[in-house]
């Protein structure tokens, strides 16, 4: 079941609240958040580039945080598109819901994606895009693999999966490991696209889902 989230911060604009809430979330759990800086406009643009959002019918965002990429997605998707923003941290989810009141915000763990899709009526193999800002490489391998697997299950053939890391390929074995997982579960991996305008510099990967959905277990 979805948790009802209530914001603890009461003053300031949603964006200012978001900045503070994001920093506090990083202090509480740096591995879960990945960076103390929310995504900047250049990174948000790179994350949604070439996803076909203008024709999308179902879009899922994982690790939505306080909403900078959520807002960019909202600017691209058509009226009637089902858009789900998943954010495990209840404080961040509350700020996100205030910032983007028209979005279906779910304070859930991304590893529960299969259950979330079932509860929300998202059929396997029907999502047009999954946008992932989670620090996948900092997660336990089991959680990382499960999120990629369930994202693949949700996506239609030809659907797009996009993710970001702040580590350059070759710097950490985990970056290569993640790429291999995406290739196995999703198909062709494009990138990375380097976003030097972001703080810190970021690396964006896009994957094109290939083949039938099936049940990936």
N, C-alpha and C positions, 0 to 999 in steps of 0.2 A: 504494500500500500504506500501511497505517496505521503511524505511527511509534510505537515503544514509548517511553513517557516515564517517566523516573525522577525523583522529587522530590529537589531539592537541599537543601531545608530539613528539618531533622530534629527540631527541638524545638518544643514548644507544641502547642496544639490546632489542628485543621484550619482553624478560622476565623481564629485569630491568624496562622497561616502564610499564609492567604489574603490578609490585610490587607497583610502585608509583601511577598508575592509580587506583588500587584497594584500596589503603589507602585513596586517595582523595575521591573515591566514598563512602567509609565508613564514612568519615567525613561529607560529604554532606547529607547522608541518612543512618544512622546506622541500622535502622529497616529494610530497603530494602536489605542491604548487609548481615547483620547478624553477621559478624566478621570482624576484621581489618586484618586478616591473610588469604591469599589465601590457597587453599587446598594443603597439602603436598603430597609427593609420597605415603605414607602409606594409607592416606585417599583416594587418587585417585584409588589405587589398590583395596581397600575395596568396593568402590562405583561400580566398574565394575566387581567384582568377581561373577562368576556363573550366568551371564546374557546371556550366549550363544552368545556372540558377534561375535565369529568366523564364525557363520552361519547366522548372521543377514542380513536382506535385507533393513530394515528401522529402524533408531535409532534417537531419539529426545533427546536433552539435554536442560534442563530448568535452567536458571540462570548460564550460562556458564562462566561468569566472564571473566578473562583474559586467560583461557584455560588450566590449569593444568590437569583437568579431560578430557577435549577435546582431548588433546594429548594422554592420556592413552587409550581413546576409539579408536582413529585413529590407534593405534598400534595393536588393536584386530580385527577390522572389516575387512571383505574381500573386495577386489576390486569390485566395482559395488554397494556396499551398499550405500543407500541414508542416509546421515547424516546431520541433521539440528541442529544448535546450536543457541538457543534463548537467547538473553541478552538485557534487556530493556535499560540499561545505554549506551548511544551512545559512550562515551569515552572508556568504557570497550569493547564494541563491535568492535570499530575500532582497538584497540590493539589486540583483539582476531583474527580479520581477517588478520592482518599482521603476527601474530604468526602462524596461521594455514590457509594459503591461499587457501588450497583445500577444506575447509569446507564451507558449505552454512550457513553463519552467518546472522541472522535476528535480527535487532534492534527493537524488539517488546516486548510487555508485555505478560507474560505466560498465563494470563487470556484470551488472544485472541487465544488460541491454536486451537479451532474449526475453526475459520476463517483462521488461518495460514495453517492448514491441507487442507482445501478446496482450498486455493490459490496455494498450492504447489503440489496438486494432491495426497495427502495422504488419502486414503480411510479409513473410520471408521473401526476399527477392523483389521488393517493391520500392525501396528507398532510392532516390536519385543521387543523394550525396550524404556522406558522413564527414563532418569537419571536426577534427580532433586536436585540441590544444593541450591534452594531457601530457605530462612528462613521462611518456611510455618507457623510456630507457632507464628511468629511476625506479620504476615499479618492479616488484618481484616478477620473475620470468613468467610464472604461471598467470598472473594478472595481465601482463602485457600480451601474452599469446591469446588469452581469452578475449580481450577487448578487440584485437585484430580479427580473430575468428568470428565473433558475433557481429562485428561490423560488416564483414564479408557476407555473412548470412542475411543481414538486413538489406544489403544492396542488390539492385537489379543488375543483370549483365550490362556492362557498359557504364554502370554507375561509378561515381568518383569518391575516393577516399583521400583526404588531405590531412597531413599532420605536420607538426613543427618540432624542431629540436634546436637547442642552443649549442650543440656540440658538432663540430665539423667531422665529416666521415673520415676515418683514419686516426682520429684522436683517441677514440674509445672503442674497444671491441663491441660494446653494446650498440653502437650505431650500426655497424655492419650486421649484427644479430637481428636488429629490428628490420632492416631492409630485407634480409632473407625471409623473415616471418611474413612480411607483406607480400613478397614475391610468391611465396608458397600458398598463401591464403587468398590473395586478391588478384595477382597477376602482374602485369607490367608496371614497373615503378619508374616515374619520371622525376628528374631532379637529382640533387637538390637545387632549388632557387635560393640564392644567397640574398638576404635582406639586410644590408649594412646600415640602412637608415633607422633600423629598430635598435632599441637599447634593452638588452644586449643584442648583438648581431644574431640573426636567426637563419635557419635552414629549413626550407619548406619542401616536402615531398608530396607528389600526387600519384595516386594509383588508379588504374582503370580496371574495374572488376571484369574478369573474363569468365566465360563459361556459365553453365547453369548453376543455380543457387545450391540445390541439394540440401542435405542435412549434414553439416560439417562436424556434428558431434558436440 
